[in-house]
């Protein structure tokens, strides 16, 4: 993980919230591998605001990922009911006969 933290002049000093938040793209780019930088880990342990932010962002990322995952196909029975419903709709039948 390429860390923007390497630009800090004093890497032994605790991270500020602003410095931590600058690291968020690297943190999320690492995915589920976890936090490799001990400064990030320590900040997450001690800062409830940044911990909550990371949890919220992880939840959003998980929800977005689920939207992109393929879902199961509806059963044949569902398609049959859709066709029956359309066939009984006079507006739909009239529009399909015009074509």
N, C-alpha and C positions, 0 to 999 in steps of 0.2 A: 504494500500500500504506500503510495507516494503521499507523504504527509506534509501538509502546509505548516505543521507544527515545527518543522526543521528550521523555519525562518525566525523562530523566537530566539532572542539573545540569551535568555536564562531559562533553559528547559527544566530546571529543578523547581522553579516557582510554580505554584498552582495556576491552572488555566482560569482565565476569566470566562464568563458566559459568552462574551463576544468571540473570544479565541476558540472556544469549544464549538460554537455555531459555525465558525468558518471551516471547521473540520467535518461538518455533516456530509458534504458530498463524498468525501473519502470514506467516511464511516459507512454510508449506504452503498457505495461502490464495492466495498468489501463483502457485502451481502451477509450471509449467515455464518461467515467465518469468525465472526466476533470482533471485538475491539483489540487490535494488536498493540496500540500505543498505550503504555501505562498511564500517561497523563490524562488521556481520554477516559480510561477506566476509572481513575481516581475521581475525576470530575463528575462522572455519572453516579458514583457512589455517594458523593457529598452534595450534589445540587439537585434538589427536587424539581426545580423548574426545567432544567435541561433534560432530566430523566423523563419527565412528563412529555416534553416536546418530542423526544426520541420515540417514546411509546406511541404518541399520536401519529407521527410520521410513518412509523412501522405499520400501524393499523391502516393508514391511507394507502400505503404501498401494497399491503396484502389484499385490500379490497380491490384496488386497480388490477392487480395480477389475476384475481378471480374473475374479473370481467373479461379478461383476455383468454382465459382457459376454455377449451372446448367443453360444451355441455352435452349431456346425453340427448339423443334424438327422441322426439315424442313417439309414442307407440302408434301402431297402425290404427288403433281404435280412435285416437285423438284426431288423426288426419281424416278418418271417416266421418267423425262428428262435424269437423270443420266443413267438409264437402257437403254434407247434408244440410248444414245451416246455411251455407251459401246458396245451395240449390233451392231452398225454400224462401229466400229473400227476393222479392219481386224486382227490386232495384238492381240487384246483381244480375239476375237472369236477363232483364231488359238490356243492360249494358253489354253483356256478353253476346247477345243476339245481334247487336248493331255491328259488331266487328266482323 
